[in-house]
Amino acid sequence: MSKTGLHIPAGVDTARLRSLFMRMIAIEVVCVAVALIAFAGFTLGHVQPLLWVFVAALLAGFGGQIWFVMAWAKETKAKASHG
């Protein structure tokens, strides 16, 4: 990892990137909470449908991360090509 930190091209709206990041964090927190509750219900309460809720929460969490990376790439690529 570079000691200079993350490379963000000039002209990129860092407030927008921060907003995207905070949305991704919110999505991840909700997905982790749902996944933990579903897993606990599945293992402790033996409620079989909660396994699918657990899997769906994991997939939604990964989807949130993919969405963030794609939005970040789009935002920085558009500004880098114009700047």
N, CA and C atoms as a LAMMPS dump frame, in Angstrom:
ITEM: TIMESTEP
0
ITEM: NUMBER OF ATOMS
249
ITEM: BOX BOUNDS ff ff ff
-5.0000000000000000e+02 5.0000000000000000e+02
-5.0000000000000000e+02 5.0000000000000000e+02
-5.0000000000000000e+02 5.0000000000000000e+02
ITEM: ATOMS id mol type element x y z
1 1 1 N 0.837 -1.179 0
2 1 2 C 0 0 0
3 1 3 C 0.88 1.239 0
4 2 1 N 0.445 2.207 -0.743
5 2 2 C 1.202 3.438 -0.873
6 2 3 C 1.128 4.259 0.415
7 3 1 N 2.247 4.889 0.748
8 3 2 C 2.268 5.736 1.937
9 3 3 C 1.577 7.073 1.694
10 4 1 N 1.376 7.412 0.435
11 4 2 C 0.739 8.685 0.12
12 4 3 C -0.779 8.603 0.201
13 5 1 N -1.338 7.438 0.351
14 5 2 C -2.783 7.282 0.475
15 5 3 C -3.438 6.962 -0.849
16 6 1 N -4.718 7.199 -0.894
17 6 2 C -5.526 6.877 -2.051
18 6 3 C -5.373 7.942 -3.121
19 7 1 N -5.209 7.517 -4.365
20 7 2 C -5.078 8.465 -5.47
21 7 3 C -6.462 8.837 -5.977
22 8 1 N -6.821 10.097 -5.827
23 8 2 C -8.076 10.619 -6.337
24 8 3 C -7.725 11.707 -7.334
25 9 1 N -8.15 11.542 -8.596
26 9 2 C -7.815 12.55 -9.608
27 9 3 C -8.332 13.928 -9.237
28 10 1 N -7.644 14.945 -9.719
29 10 2 C -8.071 16.326 -9.467
30 10 3 C -9.435 16.55 -10.098
31 11 1 N -10.247 17.326 -9.421
32 11 2 C -11.568 17.645 -9.949
33 11 3 C -12.669 16.696 -9.515
34 12 1 N -12.307 15.639 -8.812
35 12 2 C -13.314 14.683 -8.34
36 12 3 C -13.992 15.255 -7.102
37 13 1 N -15.297 15.152 -7.063
38 13 2 C -16.078 15.657 -5.941
39 13 3 C -15.922 14.69 -4.761
40 14 1 N -15.045 15.042 -3.836
41 14 2 C -14.795 14.15 -2.694
42 14 3 C -15.998 14.059 -1.768
43 15 1 N -16.825 15.094 -1.736
44 15 2 C -18.042 15.034 -0.919
45 15 3 C -18.987 13.962 -1.464
46 16 1 N -19.059 13.852 -2.778
47 16 2 C -19.897 12.805 -3.395
48 16 3 C -19.333 11.423 -3.085
49 17 1 N -18.024 11.272 -3.174
50 17 2 C -17.412 9.976 -2.856
51 17 3 C -17.652 9.612 -1.394
52 18 1 N -17.558 10.594 -0.524
53 18 2 C -17.825 10.343 0.897
54 18 3 C -19.278 9.927 1.099
55 19 1 N -20.191 10.58 0.385
56 19 2 C -21.599 10.236 0.476
57 19 3 C -21.845 8.796 0.003
58 20 1 N -21.227 8.43 -1.106
59 20 2 C -21.348 7.057 -1.601
60 20 3 C -20.805 6.057 -0.578
61 21 1 N -19.669 6.406 0.027
62 21 2 C -19.058 5.521 1.018
63 21 3 C -19.956 5.355 2.24
64 22 1 N -20.533 6.465 2.698
65 22 2 C -21.404 6.393 3.873
66 22 3 C -22.66 5.578 3.581
67 23 1 N -23.189 5.69 2.367
68 23 2 C -24.339 4.853 1.988
69 23 3 C -23.965 3.387 1.996
70 24 1 N -22.773 3.075 1.47
71 24 2 C -22.326 1.683 1.453
72 24 3 C -22.162 1.157 2.876
73 25 1 N -21.613 1.968 3.756
74 25 2 C -21.449 1.549 5.149
75 25 3 C -22.814 1.286 5.781
76 26 1 N -23.782 2.148 5.527
77 26 2 C -25.131 1.956 6.078
78 26 3 C -25.742 0.649 5.567
79 27 1 N -25.582 0.378 4.277
80 27 2 C -26.087 -0.866 3.697
81 27 3 C -25.421 -2.064 4.364
82 28 1 N -24.11 -1.987 4.547
83 28 2 C -23.372 -3.1 5.15
84 28 3 C -23.788 -3.343 6.597
85 29 1 N -24.006 -2.279 7.356
86 29 2 C -24.422 -2.429 8.758
87 29 3 C -25.771 -3.129 8.833
88 30 1 N -26.702 -2.705 7.992
89 30 2 C -28.028 -3.339 7.982
90 30 3 C -27.92 -4.801 7.565
91 31 1 N -27.147 -5.078 6.533
92 31 2 C -27 -6.459 6.053
93 31 3 C -26.344 -7.355 7.102
94 32 1 N -25.332 -6.852 7.785
95 32 2 C -24.677 -7.644 8.83
96 32 3 C -25.649 -7.908 9.978
97 33 1 N -26.409 -6.897 10.367
98 33 2 C -27.372 -7.084 11.46
99 33 3 C -28.424 -8.115 11.083
100 34 1 N -28.967 -8.007 9.887
101 34 2 C -29.973 -8.976 9.433
102 34 3 C -29.371 -10.37 9.343
103 35 1 N -28.154 -10.469 8.816
104 35 2 C -27.505 -11.773 8.687
105 35 3 C -27.262 -12.405 10.048
106 36 1 N -26.803 -11.62 11.008
107 36 2 C -26.555 -12.17 12.345
108 36 3 C -27.841 -12.631 13.024
109 37 1 N -28.889 -11.826 12.905
110 37 2 C -30.17 -12.204 13.507
111 37 3 C -30.729 -13.452 12.825
112 38 1 N -30.648 -13.501 11.503
113 38 2 C -31.143 -14.672 10.77
114 38 3 C -30.344 -15.913 11.119
115 39 1 N -29.03 -15.778 11.225
116 39 2 C -28.203 -16.936 11.562
117 39 3 C -28.503 -17.433 12.97
118 40 1 N -28.677 -16.49 13.897
119 40 2 C -29.02 -16.881 15.265
120 40 3 C -30.372 -17.587 15.295
121 41 1 N -31.336 -17.062 14.57
122 41 2 C -32.646 -17.707 14.519
123 41 3 C -32.594 -19.07 13.869
124 42 1 N -31.746 -19.197 12.868
125 42 2 C -31.601 -20.489 12.186
126 42 3 C -30.939 -21.517 13.092
127 43 1 N -29.861 -21.124 13.752
128 43 2 C -29.117 -22.098 14.561
129 43 3 C -29.758 -22.339 15.928
130 44 1 N -30.231 -21.292 16.577
131 44 2 C -30.778 -21.454 17.923
132 44 3 C -32.256 -21.812 17.919
133 45 1 N -33.006 -21.24 16.974
134 45 2 C -34.444 -21.488 16.944
135 45 3 C -34.853 -22.563 15.962
136 46 1 N -33.917 -23.04 15.164
137 46 2 C -34.169 -24.075 14.161
138 46 3 C -35.287 -23.672 13.204
139 47 1 N -35.278 -22.398 12.822
140 47 2 C -36.252 -21.878 11.859
141 47 3 C -35.587 -21.943 10.479
142 48 1 N -35.971 -22.927 9.695
143 48 2 C -35.298 -23.204 8.429
144 48 3 C -35.326 -22.052 7.424
145 49 1 N -36.429 -21.321 7.246
146 49 2 C -36.432 -20.23 6.247
147 49 3 C -35.423 -19.118 6.553
148 50 1 N -34.982 -19.014 7.793
149 50 2 C -34.016 -17.965 8.124
150 50 3 C -32.648 -18.204 7.483
151 51 1 N -32.397 -19.437 7.062
152 51 2 C -31.155 -19.699 6.327
153 51 3 C -31.148 -18.896 5.029
154 52 1 N -32.308 -18.822 4.363
155 52 2 C -32.396 -18.074 3.109
156 52 3 C -32.321 -16.573 3.353
157 53 1 N -32.83 -16.128 4.482
158 53 2 C -32.692 -14.713 4.845
159 53 3 C -31.217 -14.387 5.074
160 54 1 N -30.506 -15.3 5.736
161 54 2 C -29.074 -15.13 5.974
162 54 3 C -28.314 -15.027 4.649
163 55 1 N -28.598 -15.945 3.739
164 55 2 C -27.92 -15.944 2.437
165 55 3 C -28.263 -14.665 1.665
166 56 1 N -29.529 -14.259 1.693
167 56 2 C -29.939 -13.037 0.989
168 56 3 C -29.245 -11.808 1.576
169 57 1 N -29.087 -11.759 2.888
170 57 2 C -28.397 -10.628 3.52
171 57 3 C -26.931 -10.585 3.112
172 58 1 N -26.306 -11.749 3.04
173 58 2 C -24.91 -11.785 2.589
174 58 3 C -24.79 -11.303 1.147
175 59 1 N -25.668 -11.787 0.283
176 59 2 C -25.624 -11.371 -1.122
177 59 3 C -25.912 -9.875 -1.27
178 60 1 N -26.836 -9.366 -0.493
179 60 2 C -27.127 -7.927 -0.539
180 60 3 C -25.921 -7.117 -0.071
181 61 1 N -25.222 -7.604 0.94
182 61 2 C -24.016 -6.928 1.415
183 61 3 C -22.927 -6.896 0.36
184 62 1 N -22.724 -8.023 -0.296
185 62 2 C -21.732 -8.055 -1.377
186 62 3 C -22.171 -7.156 -2.525
187 63 1 N -23.463 -7.15 -2.807
188 63 2 C -23.991 -6.274 -3.851
189 63 3 C -23.758 -4.809 -3.528
190 64 1 N -23.908 -4.447 -2.261
191 64 2 C -23.645 -3.071 -1.844
192 64 3 C -22.197 -2.676 -2.054
193 65 1 N -21.301 -3.597 -1.799
194 65 2 C -19.884 -3.309 -2.008
195 65 3 C -19.562 -3.182 -3.495
196 66 1 N -20.14 -4.05 -4.303
197 66 2 C -19.918 -3.975 -5.746
198 66 3 C -20.477 -2.67 -6.297
199 67 1 N -21.676 -2.287 -5.828
200 67 2 C -22.269 -1.023 -6.246
201 67 3 C -21.333 0.143 -5.914
202 68 1 N -20.763 0.136 -4.719
203 68 2 C -19.87 1.215 -4.303
204 68 3 C -18.631 1.279 -5.185
205 69 1 N -18.008 0.157 -5.44
206 69 2 C -16.793 0.136 -6.262
207 69 3 C -17.096 0.616 -7.682
208 70 1 N -18.239 0.181 -8.228
209 70 2 C -18.595 0.616 -9.581
210 70 3 C -18.899 2.12 -9.619
211 71 1 N -19.583 2.632 -8.602
212 71 2 C -19.879 4.065 -8.542
213 71 3 C -18.599 4.87 -8.369
214 72 1 N -17.689 4.383 -7.538
215 72 2 C -16.396 5.047 -7.323
216 72 3 C -15.614 5.096 -8.636
217 73 1 N -15.55 3.964 -9.323
218 73 2 C -14.812 3.902 -10.585
219 73 3 C -15.425 4.84 -11.616
220 74 1 N -16.745 4.871 -11.694
221 74 2 C -17.42 5.742 -12.651
222 74 3 C -17.139 7.211 -12.333
223 75 1 N -17.219 7.563 -11.071
224 75 2 C -17.01 8.946 -10.65
225 75 3 C -15.575 9.4 -10.917
226 76 1 N -14.598 8.579 -10.562
227 76 2 C -13.198 8.982 -10.742
228 76 3 C -12.773 8.892 -12.204
229 77 1 N -13.29 7.934 -12.946
230 77 2 C -12.925 7.795 -14.348
231 77 3 C -13.451 8.968 -15.168
232 78 1 N -14.701 9.368 -14.898
233 78 2 C -15.288 10.484 -15.643
234 78 3 C -14.497 11.768 -15.4
235 79 1 N -14.105 12.019 -14.165
236 79 2 C -13.358 13.245 -13.849
237 79 3 C -11.93 13.166 -14.351
238 80 1 N -11.327 11.978 -14.306
239 80 2 C -9.939 11.834 -14.744
240 80 3 C -9.828 12.042 -16.256
241 81 1 N -10.832 11.596 -17.006
242 81 2 C -10.754 11.743 -18.451
243 81 3 C -11 13.188 -18.884
244 82 1 N -11.733 13.957 -18.055
245 82 2 C -11.987 15.354 -18.385
246 82 3 C -10.92 16.285 -17.83
247 83 1 N -10.21 15.809 -16.816
248 83 2 C -9.232 16.678 -16.158
249 83 3 C -7.893 16.428 -16.672
